[in-house]
C-alpha cells in the first residue's frame, strides 16, 4: 500500500498466504518511507 502526504511517502508491504483464495490471510511485512525534500529512503517499523 502506498500512502502519500505532503510530508512523506510511505510504502507498506504485505504478504498474502494464498492469492487465489478469497479468504486468505495477509500480514504486514515491512514499511519504508521517504520524507519530502529528501532523497533518502528509511525503514519504518509500523504500517500506516
LINVEN-V55639 format. One record per backbone hydrogen bond with DSSP energy under -0.5 kcal/mol. CO is the residue of the C=O (numbers start at 1). NH is the residue of the N-H. Records with the same first field share a line. If there is no record, write none. Layout:
BEGIN
CO=NH ; NH
END
This chain:
BEGIN
1=3 ; 12
3=10
7=36
8=5
9=34
10=3
11=32
13=29 ; 30
15=27
18=21
20=22
21=24
25=17
27=15
30=13
31=44
32=11
33=42
34=9
35=38
40=35
42=33
44=31
END
